[in-house]
């Protein structure tokens, strides 16, 4: 119980000190947070687009490798099938 009270008092004092010692107004802080949110959103979108592009490239490479392997195995099977006859 004492720990909880101490925690709440400490939290309250921290909030009060933060408000008293804040280097800028709440409006400026909200504007700064808004700008940072927009920047983070843009960075997230750029990262998402980059990831999507890389995934598409990897899928295309996988399809090419699959097709090439399929053709090589078919050719190999035809060659071995002809030898067994």
Secondary structure as UniProt FT lines:
FT   HELIX           2..21
FT   HELIX           26..84
//
